């Protein structure tokens, strides 16, 4: 970019707006700058980053491409960012893979591209390809904690310890590792030891991993009183759904929710095995809406006119329809959708909600063994998990009262024991014709972007039911905190 004073001023303005978190203003400043200095490659790259954050995705892709056309240094980074947009937001896996492979043609040692390629291969169920890519990365960087942890998690539970225990323990022996890396390695080691039946050692590894996650969270703590207030606000702000329906031919959402590790991914795959249903996965429309245009949520719901809600619902349908053309129903499966069900039913009054429920002790234990984002700080401590679980059940009881038969509860433990009657009842409640073949089709290859990426591809198994018995001693305080909570009523099998 030339040293023109106007351009320098626009660049400083764009950077200041970005630092202040004013995303639209930062984008506008970069766009003004690039109108005057169209050959500024780094400016196009930065504009791509900001447009991606604003979910202006086609425009972000165009900005990254402009940076590439102008010969930006380290072009592999632009290809990586384009790949993330294609994979995570546009569901175009082939385009994402092409971008990653182009990045690796430019720089065969570009570790982020290798990590993302292996992750994409996992999402698509390509275990051998993912294994080879992780090992390629580890050959370049043997101490890469995330690659080592993911490679270990790629293995079936019974094989993880024989193949990776020594490598994980050696990596954890490095006292200089930062907490985030220790957390990744520790959760992988805990899973491996659990698969080997070394339950006491597994629990110790996961307890240390959660402590590392807490340290990496930089002061983020679960505030029990604040969460109780949030649940009370959500219940108080719920509005009665109006009897409206969307336009003919537009996709209708089916919201799937439940605690993390409650079987929501498995049940989504079951629903999406019907030929008229697409698996939407973890769509972000509702939480982004609540945090943005409808802030402060949930209080804003009571004052939002029906016409405005219909406009937002139309935007949702348009976005989902572009991702899954031709689908009659699309699942919106975020476990924490239960926090947004008031919004979901305000936007889509006739929408069905599928709530997955699992034995509370098993569910909370499995959650403790899961490496969650540090923002989900309740997961670091079993007593915090118990508190969060009780608040979730309080909220779900309120939603059940409000939404009646539109809220369909499915028990994970019952489904894995007797899948056909549970599946038949669920399909009936959703208004779908049931064919027993869907119980096989649910394991067919399709992209899955959750921590259950490999479990949902296995034949149904019951080994996760009653898993807490292996940790009876360690879980005594949790069991006491959860006393009196049985599984919620489920849709009756016909």
N, C-alpha and C positions, 0 to 999 in steps of 0.2 A: 504494500500500500504506500502511496506517496505520502510525503510528510506534510501535505496540505493541512493548514490549521483547522479548517472546518471538519475534515475527516478525523483528525485527532480528537477534536471535541466530541464528535459523534461516537467515536470508539469509547472514550471515557464515560460518556453518558450511558452507553449500552452496558458497559461493565458495572457501573454504579447501580443501574436498575436491576441487573442480575443479582448483585450482592445483596440488594435490599429485598429480594424475593418478588419483585414486580415483573412477572414474566411477560405479560402482553406489552408493557412499555419497553422492556429490553429487546423483544423481538422487533418492535416497531423501530427502535433506534438502529439496530443492525440493518434492517431493510432500507432505511434512509441512507445509511453509510454505504451499503453495497450498490444503491442506485447511483451514487457518485463515484464509487471505486469498485466497479464490477470485477476487476481482476484480483481482488484481495482474497486469496484462497482460504486463509485462516478464518476470515470473517464468515465465509460460506459454511465452513465446518462448524463454527460456533453457532451460527444460525440454525444449522441442522440439529445441534444438541438442544437448543431452546425450543424449536418446533416439536421435537420429539417429546420433550417434557410437557408441552402444551397439548399433546396428542393430535397435532396437525401433521399426520403421518406421511401422506403423499408429498406434502411440501417439505418435510424433513428429508425424505429420500432425495428429492430434487436438489436440495441444498448440498447434501453430501456429494451427490453426483457432480454438481458444479465445482466443488472443491477438488474432486478427483480430476475433472477435465482441465483444471488450472494447474495441475501438477503439484498438489499439496505434498509437503514432506510427510513421511510415514503414512503412505496411502492405505496401508493395511488397517489402520485404525478407523478410517472412514468405511472400509468394507465391513469391518466388525460391527460398527454401529448400524449400518444398513441391515446386516444379518439379524441383529436383535429386533429391529422393527418388523422384519418379515416373519420371524419366528414367534415372537411374543405377542404381537399386536395384530398382524394381518393373517396369521395362520397359513403362511405360504412357506412351507418347509423346504421345498425344492429351491426356491429363490434364496432362502437363508443359507442353505448348504452351498449354493454357488458362490455367494459372497464370502463365506468362510474359506472355501477352497481357493478363491482368488487371493484372499489375504495371505494364505499360506504359500501360494506361488510367489508372492512378493517377498515374504519373509517366513521361511520354513521354521524358524525358531520363535515365532510369535505365539507365546504361551496362551494369552487370552483367546485367540482363535481356536487353538487346540482344545481348550477347556470347553468353549461353547460348542464346538463340533461334537465332542463326546457327549455333552449334555443333550444336544439335539438328537443324536443317535439313541440315547437312552429314552427320550420322550417318544421316539418312534418304535421302540421295542427291539432295536438292533443291538443285542447284547454283545455279540462277538466284535462288531465294528467299534462299539464304544470301548470295549476292553482294549482293543488294539490302539485306539487313539489315546486313552489314558496312559498306556504303557509308553507310547511314543513321547508323550509329554514328560513322563517321569524319567525317561532316558535322558532328556535334556535337563531336567531339574528334579533330581531324586528326592529333594527335601520339600517339594511343593505340597503343602499340607492339604489344600482343597482337592487336588487331583488324587492324592493318596487316599483320602477319606472317601471320595466318590468311587474310586476303583474298588475299595473294600465293600462299600455299600452295594455295588453292582452285583456282587456274588450272592448266590442263594445262601440263606442263613447258615446252613450246615457246613458250607465251604469257606465262609469268610474267615474264620479263625485259623484253619490250617494254612490258608494262602496269605493272610495279611496280618495276623496277630503280631509276629515278630517285628514287621516293618512299622506297624502303628506304635508299638511299645518303644521301639528305638527312636521314633520321631518325637514321642512325648517325653523321652528322657532328656531332650534338649531344653534345658531350663530357660534359655533365652527366647523361646518362642512366645510371640504375643498371645494374649488371651483368646482372640478370635480363632487363631489357628489351633490352639489347644482344645477349644470347644469342638471344632470340626473333627479333629483326630479322636477326641475322647468319646464322642457320640458313636463314631464308627467302631471304635474298640468295644464299647458297651454292646452294640448290636452283634458284633462277632462273638463275644463271650456268651451272650444270651443264646445265640444259635448253637453254641457248643455245650450248653447246659451248665455253664459255670456262673450260676446266678448271683452268688454273693459278689464275685469279682466284677460281674457285669454292672451290678447296681453301684458299686464303688466307682467304676469308671464313669458312669453316667452322672453320678453326684458331682464328681470333679468337673465333668464337662459343663454341667449347669452352673457351677461356681465360676468357671471360666467365662461362660456367656454373660453372667451377671457383671463380671469385671469388665468385659468388653463393651457393655451397654452404657458406659460412661455416665453413671448416675441415674439411669432410668430405673424406676422402681414401680412396682404394682401398688397402687393406692386403693385399698379395699373400700374405704368410705367413698371415694370419688366414683368408683365403679358402681357401688350401690345406688348412688345418686343418679348416675347415667341410666341404669335400668329403670328406676322410678320415673325418670323423665320420659323414657321411651314408652312406658306403659301409659303415662298421663297424656302424651301427645298423640296417641293413636286416634285416627279418625275413622268413622264408619265408611266402608267402601261403598261407592256409588255403583249402581248396576249398569255399567257401560261396557262396551266391547270394542275391540280394535277393528280396523278395516278388514274386509274379506281379503284373503290371500296374504296377509301380513303374518309373520311368525309370532306365535305366542310363547312367552317364557314359562318354564316350569322351574321354580326356585327350589334348590336342594340345599339343605343346611343341616347343621349339627355340630357338635364339638369336633375339633380336629381329632383324627384317628377313630371316628365313630362309624366308618364305613361309607361315608358320603361319596367317595370316588367310585367304589364298587357299585353302589346303587345307581349312580349316574350312568355308568357303563351299561347296566341292565336296562335302564329306561331308553338310552340311546341306541339299543339294539333293535328297537322298532324302526322299520324303514322310513317312517315319517318324522323321526326325531333326530336332531343333531346334538352332539355333546359339545356344549359351549364352553365347559370348563370354568375356570375362575375368572369370570368377567368382572371388570372394575367399574362399570357404569354407576351402580348404586353408591358405593363408597365415595367415588369422586364427586358425584352429585351432592351427597350429604356434606362433604367437606368444602364444596365450592359454592355452586349457585344457590343451594338451599341452606347454606349456613345462616344463622345457627340452627343446626338440626339437633333434636327433632321438633323444637318449638315452631319452626317455620311451617311445618305441615298444616297446622290448624288454620293458618292464614293464607295458604296458597289456593288461589281459585281453581275450580275444576278445569277451566280452559287452559290454564298454565300447566296443570298436571297432564292434560291430554297432549299438549305440545311436547313435553318431556318424554312421554310414553312413545310418541311418534318418532322422536329422535332415537330412542332406544331401539325400536323396531327397525328403523332404517339401518342403524349400525350393525345390528345382529343379522339382518337380511343380507347385507353386503358380505358378511363373513360366511354365512351359511345359506346361500341361495337355494330356494326351493323347499326348505324345511318347513314343516307344518308347526312343529314345536321345537324349541331350543332350550336345553337345560342351562341354567345359570347356577353353577355349583361352586359357591364359596362356603366353606364351613361357617364362617362368621356372618353369613347372610342373615342369621337370626337377629342380628343387631339392626337390620334394615328391613324387616318384614312389614313394619308399619308403612314405610315408603313404598315397598314393593306392591302392597295391596292398594295403596292410594293411587299408584300409577296404573296398575292392572287389577281392577277389582275382581275379575273372574279367574285370576291366576291360581293355579294349584301350587301348594308348597309341600315338599317332601322333606320330612324331618327324620334323620337317621339317629337311632338311639342304641347305645351299647351298654353292657354292664358297667356301672359307674367306676368300680375299682379298676377293672381292666382298662377302661377308657382313660382314666387319669394316669395310670401307670404308663400306658403307651404314649401319652402326651409328654410325660416326663422324659421318656427315652427319645423324643423327637427334637431335632435341632431346628428350632424356630427362630424367626427374626428377633433380634434383641428388643424390638418394640413390644413384643408379646411377653412382657416381663413376668406375667403371672406364671409362666411355665417353668421358671427357674427353681421353684420351691413347691413341695408337695402340699403344704398348707395353703399357699396362695392358689394352687390349682383347685383344691377343694372349695375354697371360697368362690372362685370364678365359676366353678361347676354349679354350685348352689344358686348363684345369681342367674346363670344361663337357664336353669330349670325354672326359676321364678318367672323369668321373662317368657319362656315357652308356654308355661301354664296360662299366662295372660293372653298370648297369641291364640292358644287353643280355644279359650273362651270367646275371643273376638271373631275368629275365622271358621270355627266349627269344622264341617266336613271338608272344607278347602285345605285344611292342614292334615296331611296324611303322615302318620308316624310308622316307621318301619324299623323293626328290631334287627340289628345286625346279627346277633347270636342266633335268632330264630331262622334268619334267612340262610346262614351257612349250614344249619342242620337240616332244614327242610325247604329247599329253595323254591320248588315249584308252587306250592300253595301261597307262599308269601308273594312271589312274583305275579301270580295270577291275580291276587287281590289288589296289588299295587297297580297293575295295568288297568283293572276294572275301575279303580278310583280315579285314574287319569283319563278314562274314556278311551282307552286303547284296546284293540283286539289282541288277545294273548295267543301266542304260539310257543309251545315248549322249546322250539328251536332257539329262542332268544337266549336261553341259558347257556348255549354253546357260543352263540354269536357274540355275547358280551365279552368274550376273551379274544375276539378277532383283532388283528392289528389296527390300531388307530393311535394317533398322538395323544399322550397323557402327560400333563404338566403338573404333577403333584408328587408329594413324597411317597405316594402309593404306586408309583409308576410300574414297579415289578410285581407287587402283590396282586394287582387287578388282572395281570396276565396269567396268573397261575390258575389251575382248577380250584374250585371252592374247597376250602379247608377249614377245620374247626380248631386248629391248634392255638389260635389267638384267643378263643373263648376260654375263660378260666385261667388265663396266663398269670394273673395276680397270685395264684396259689404258690408259685415258685418264689415269691417275694413276701411271704406272709409276715415274717418277722420285721422286715424293713418297712412294711406298709401298715403296721398297726396304728400309728397316729393318723394316717390317711383314712383308714377304715373307720376310725372313731369319728373323724370329721365328716364323713359321708353317711354316717348311720342314719337309717330311716329313709334313704333314697332308693327306691326300686326303679326299675325301668318304667318309662311312661307307657300309657296304653298304646297299642299298635293297631293298625288297620287289621280287621279280622280276616283270616283266611277263609275263602269260600270253598 
